[in-house]
């Protein structure tokens, strides 16, 4: 009898009930494996092998949600004409979201009625033109532009709307197409979404940077230059936020340091390299301030930025 890690998987890395039965398993054994925590039940007849990463890391939780969407839209009970949409489509497009509600898999059917929430699935029944759908083989998702607009207008805060537009633009979405889509919307979230799209930028490299910028916009503080390049002691450095080449702001997160790591380098070594970068920038008269996720959660970032901007305003320009 095959062990759990020997069960056949499909092209998505998912275990299908039919394949498991063909391999000699039974429904009773599948249920027992789920109860023992060896398998995770994603959708009717669809499973994935358990992995601690799904629980311990935010990236793992995001991946599990992406797999839930895949399982739902490719399960035998999904039905025809249904596409992944909203947060679930964003997961397939690799669009990161701010505080996304991942309790439900979102699907859309081109219909005027019949929407609603059923178990762990949110069904949207709305007009869905062919141009708003992308075919990914065994399943379909809303286009990147339609996905961003749907998320931004579906009860999103300004910060959440700005984040999804930032991330979509960074992945190649068309601002013009999204603007046209919003022009035809009449739901409650349109005003917030339009404001967010106006300020959106493809230069934002993370959810934390987008949320930082949203707080700066809401606080009406002097707007920074994004991803500005500085030369310090013969080294070229790029900053998240820059105010007149006097003040640099950096959002620090685990993902950022993972992205900055060079081949064979540990996160600790990347952090030390960032410390050297900061020292070099300060040597040419640029003040560097940093903040982390908890600073954004507890509204500590804006007062810190305002303090240094006011301090530099009292000093003569170099």
C-alpha positions as CSV (number, residue, x, y, z in Angstrom):
1,X,0.0,0.0,0.0
2,X,1.4,3.4,-1.0
3,X,2.4,5.8,1.8
4,X,1.0,9.4,1.9
5,X,4.2,10.8,0.3
6,X,3.9,8.3,-2.5
7,X,0.3,9.2,-3.6
8,X,0.2,10.4,-7.2
9,X,-0.2,14.2,-7.6
10,X,-1.5,16.2,-10.6
11,X,0.3,19.0,-12.5
12,X,-0.7,21.4,-9.6
13,X,0.8,19.2,-6.9
14,X,-2.7,18.1,-5.7
15,X,-4.0,14.7,-4.8
16,X,-7.2,13.7,-6.5
17,X,-9.6,11.2,-4.9
18,X,-9.9,9.2,-8.1
19,X,-6.1,8.9,-8.4
20,X,-5.8,7.9,-4.8
21,X,-8.5,5.2,-5.2
22,X,-6.7,3.9,-8.3
23,X,-3.5,3.7,-6.2
24,X,-5.3,1.4,-3.7
25,X,-6.4,3.9,-1.1
26,X,-10.0,4.1,0.2
27,X,-12.2,7.0,1.2
28,X,-11.8,5.7,4.8
29,X,-8.1,5.9,4.6
30,X,-8.2,9.4,3.0
31,X,-10.4,10.7,5.9
32,X,-8.1,9.1,8.4
33,X,-5.0,10.8,6.9
34,X,-6.8,14.1,7.1
35,X,-7.6,13.5,10.8
36,X,-4.0,12.6,11.5
37,X,-2.8,15.8,9.8
38,X,-1.0,14.0,7.0
39,X,-3.3,15.4,4.3
40,X,-5.3,18.7,4.0
41,X,-8.7,18.5,2.5
42,X,-9.0,21.5,0.0
43,X,-12.2,20.8,-1.9
44,X,-14.5,17.9,-2.6
45,X,-12.2,15.1,-3.8
46,X,-9.0,17.2,-3.7
47,X,-6.2,17.0,-1.1
48,X,-2.6,18.2,-0.6
49,X,0.1,16.8,1.6
50,X,0.5,18.7,4.9
51,X,3.5,20.9,5.3
52,X,4.5,22.9,8.4
53,X,5.3,25.8,6.1
54,X,1.5,26.2,5.5
55,X,1.1,27.2,9.1
56,X,4.4,28.8,10.2
57,X,5.1,31.2,7.3
58,X,2.9,33.9,5.7
59,X,4.2,32.8,2.3
60,X,3.1,29.3,3.2
61,X,-0.4,30.4,4.2
62,X,-0.6,32.3,0.9
63,X,0.4,29.2,-1.0
64,X,-2.2,27.1,0.8
65,X,-4.9,29.6,-0.1
66,X,-3.7,29.6,-3.7
67,X,-4.0,25.8,-3.8
68,X,-7.5,26.0,-2.2
69,X,-8.6,28.1,-5.1
70,X,-7.0,25.7,-7.6
71,X,-8.7,22.8,-5.9
72,X,-12.1,24.5,-5.9
73,X,-12.2,25.6,-9.5
74,X,-10.9,22.2,-10.8
75,X,-13.0,19.9,-8.6
76,X,-15.7,17.8,-10.1
77,X,-18.4,19.7,-8.3
78,X,-17.3,23.2,-9.5
79,X,-19.5,23.3,-12.6
80,X,-19.0,25.0,-16.0
81,X,-18.7,28.7,-16.6
82,X,-17.1,29.5,-13.2
83,X,-13.8,31.4,-12.9
84,X,-11.6,32.2,-10.0
85,X,-11.9,35.9,-9.1
86,X,-11.2,38.6,-6.4
87,X,-8.7,37.4,-3.8
88,X,-8.5,33.9,-5.2
89,X,-7.6,35.2,-8.7
90,X,-5.0,37.6,-7.1
91,X,-3.3,34.5,-5.6
92,X,-3.0,32.9,-9.0
93,X,-1.6,36.1,-10.5
94,X,1.0,36.5,-7.7
95,X,-0.6,39.7,-6.6
96,X,0.1,40.2,-2.9
97,X,-2.7,41.8,-0.8
98,X,-2.9,43.7,2.5
99,X,-4.8,41.8,5.2
100,X,-6.7,39.7,2.7
101,X,-9.7,37.6,4.0
102,X,-8.7,34.1,3.0
103,X,-11.6,32.3,4.6
104,X,-13.4,32.0,1.3
105,X,-12.5,31.0,-2.2
106,X,-14.0,33.6,-4.6
107,X,-15.5,32.5,-7.9
108,X,-17.5,34.5,-10.4
109,X,-20.2,33.3,-12.9
110,X,-21.4,35.5,-15.7
111,X,-25.0,35.8,-14.5
112,X,-27.4,38.4,-13.1
113,X,-28.4,36.4,-10.0
114,X,-27.5,33.4,-8.0
115,X,-24.6,34.8,-6.1
116,X,-24.0,34.1,-2.4
117,X,-21.8,32.3,0.2
118,X,-21.8,28.6,0.4
119,X,-19.6,26.8,2.8
120,X,-16.1,28.1,2.1
121,X,-16.9,29.5,-1.3
122,X,-18.1,33.0,-2.2
123,X,-20.0,33.0,-5.6
124,X,-20.3,36.3,-7.4
125,X,-23.0,36.5,-10.1
126,X,-22.1,39.5,-12.3
127,X,-21.4,40.4,-15.9
128,X,-18.1,38.9,-17.0
129,X,-17.0,39.7,-20.6
130,X,-14.6,37.3,-22.3
131,X,-11.9,40.1,-22.3
132,X,-11.9,40.0,-18.5
133,X,-11.1,36.3,-18.3
134,X,-7.7,34.5,-18.7
135,X,-7.6,30.9,-19.7
136,X,-4.9,29.0,-17.8
137,X,-5.6,25.5,-19.2
138,X,-7.7,23.4,-16.9
139,X,-9.1,26.5,-15.2
140,X,-9.9,30.2,-15.8
141,X,-9.3,33.3,-13.7
142,X,-10.3,36.9,-14.1
143,X,-7.7,39.1,-15.8
144,X,-5.1,40.9,-13.7
145,X,-6.9,44.2,-14.3
146,X,-10.4,42.8,-13.5
147,X,-9.0,41.1,-10.4
148,X,-7.4,44.3,-9.1
149,X,-10.6,46.3,-9.7
150,X,-12.8,43.6,-8.1
151,X,-10.6,43.5,-5.0
152,X,-10.4,47.3,-4.7
153,X,-14.1,47.8,-5.0
154,X,-15.3,44.9,-2.8
155,X,-15.2,46.6,0.6
156,X,-11.5,47.4,0.5
157,X,-9.9,50.2,2.6
158,X,-7.9,52.9,0.8
159,X,-4.7,51.1,1.9
160,X,-5.9,47.7,0.6
161,X,-7.0,49.2,-2.7
162,X,-3.7,51.1,-3.2
163,X,-1.8,47.8,-2.4
164,X,-3.7,45.7,-5.0
165,X,-3.2,48.4,-7.7
166,X,0.5,48.8,-6.8
167,X,1.0,45.1,-7.0
168,X,-1.0,44.7,-10.3
169,X,0.9,47.6,-12.0
170,X,4.2,46.1,-10.9
171,X,3.2,42.8,-12.6
172,X,2.3,44.6,-15.9
173,X,-1.4,45.4,-15.5
174,X,-2.7,48.3,-17.6
175,X,-3.6,51.5,-15.6
176,X,-5.8,52.6,-18.6
177,X,-7.8,49.4,-18.6
178,X,-8.4,49.6,-14.9
179,X,-9.4,53.2,-15.2
180,X,-12.0,52.3,-17.8
181,X,-13.3,49.4,-15.7
182,X,-13.8,51.8,-12.7
183,X,-15.6,54.3,-14.9
184,X,-18.3,51.7,-15.5
185,X,-18.7,50.7,-11.8
186,X,-21.4,52.1,-9.5
187,X,-20.8,50.1,-6.2
188,X,-19.9,51.7,-2.9
189,X,-16.2,51.1,-3.2
190,X,-15.6,52.9,-6.5
191,X,-14.7,56.3,-5.0
192,X,-12.0,54.7,-2.8
193,X,-10.7,52.6,-5.6
194,X,-10.5,55.6,-8.0
195,X,-8.5,57.5,-5.4
196,X,-6.2,54.6,-4.9
197,X,-5.6,54.0,-8.6
198,X,-4.7,57.7,-9.0
199,X,-1.9,57.3,-6.4
200,X,-0.9,53.8,-7.4
201,X,2.7,53.1,-8.6
202,X,4.5,50.1,-10.1
203,X,7.6,51.1,-8.1
204,X,6.2,49.8,-4.9
205,X,8.0,46.5,-4.2
206,X,6.0,45.1,-1.2
207,X,2.8,45.2,0.6
208,X,4.6,47.0,3.5
209,X,5.8,49.7,1.2
210,X,2.3,50.2,-0.3
211,X,0.8,50.4,3.2
212,X,3.5,52.9,4.2
213,X,2.6,55.1,1.3
214,X,-1.1,54.8,2.0
215,X,-0.5,56.1,5.5
216,X,1.7,59.0,4.1
217,X,-1.1,60.0,1.7
218,X,-3.8,59.9,4.3
219,X,-1.6,62.0,6.6
220,X,-0.9,64.5,3.8
221,X,2.8,64.6,4.5
222,X,5.3,65.6,1.9
223,X,5.4,62.9,-0.8
224,X,8.7,61.1,-1.2
225,X,10.4,59.9,-4.4
226,X,10.2,56.2,-4.7
227,X,13.2,53.9,-5.4
228,X,15.6,56.7,-5.6
229,X,19.3,55.9,-6.4
230,X,22.2,57.3,-4.3
231,X,26.0,57.0,-4.7
232,X,27.9,56.7,-1.4
233,X,31.6,55.9,-1.1
234,X,31.6,54.4,-4.6
235,X,28.5,52.2,-4.0
236,X,25.1,52.6,-5.6
237,X,22.1,52.3,-3.4
238,X,18.4,52.4,-4.0
239,X,16.0,53.6,-1.3
240,X,12.3,52.8,-0.7
241,X,11.4,56.5,0.0
242,X,13.5,59.6,-0.4
243,X,12.9,63.2,0.6
244,X,15.1,65.6,-1.2
245,X,18.2,63.4,-0.8
246,X,18.3,64.3,2.8
247,X,16.0,61.8,4.4
248,X,15.6,58.1,3.4
249,X,12.9,55.9,4.7
250,X,13.0,52.1,4.6
251,X,10.3,49.5,5.3
252,X,12.0,46.5,6.8
253,X,10.4,43.0,6.6
254,X,11.5,39.4,6.5
255,X,10.5,39.2,2.9
256,X,12.7,42.2,2.0
257,X,15.8,40.7,3.5
258,X,15.1,37.4,1.8
259,X,14.8,39.3,-1.5
260,X,18.1,41.2,-0.9
261,X,20.1,38.0,-0.1
262,X,22.9,37.2,-2.5
263,X,23.6,33.5,-3.5
264,X,25.0,31.7,-0.4
265,X,24.3,34.6,1.9
266,X,22.4,34.2,5.2
267,X,19.7,36.7,6.2
268,X,22.0,37.8,9.0
269,X,24.7,38.6,6.5
270,X,22.1,40.5,4.4
271,X,21.1,42.5,7.5
272,X,24.8,43.4,8.2
273,X,25.2,44.5,4.6
274,X,22.2,46.8,4.9
275,X,23.8,48.2,8.1
276,X,26.9,49.1,6.1
277,X,24.7,50.7,3.4
278,X,23.0,52.8,6.0
279,X,26.4,53.9,7.5
280,X,27.6,54.9,4.0
281,X,24.5,57.0,3.3
282,X,24.8,58.8,6.6
283,X,28.4,59.5,5.7
284,X,27.2,61.7,2.8
285,X,24.6,63.5,5.0
286,X,21.5,61.4,4.3
287,X,19.6,60.4,7.4
288,X,18.1,56.9,7.3
289,X,15.0,55.9,9.2
290,X,13.4,52.5,9.3
291,X,10.1,51.0,10.3
292,X,8.6,47.6,10.5
293,X,5.1,46.0,10.2
294,X,4.3,46.7,13.9
295,X,5.1,50.4,13.4
296,X,2.5,50.5,10.6
297,X,0.0,48.5,12.8
298,X,0.4,50.9,15.7
299,X,0.6,54.2,13.7
300,X,4.2,54.9,14.8
301,X,5.7,55.5,11.3
302,X,4.0,58.8,10.4
303,X,5.1,60.6,13.6
304,X,8.7,59.4,13.0
305,X,8.8,60.7,9.4
306,X,7.1,64.0,10.4
307,X,9.7,64.5,13.1
308,X,12.6,64.2,10.7
309,X,11.0,66.2,8.0
310,X,10.3,69.1,10.4
311,X,13.9,68.9,11.7
312,X,15.4,69.1,8.2
313,X,13.1,72.0,7.3
314,X,14.8,74.0,10.1
315,X,18.2,73.3,8.6
316,X,19.7,75.1,5.5
317,X,19.8,73.1,2.3
318,X,23.3,71.8,1.4
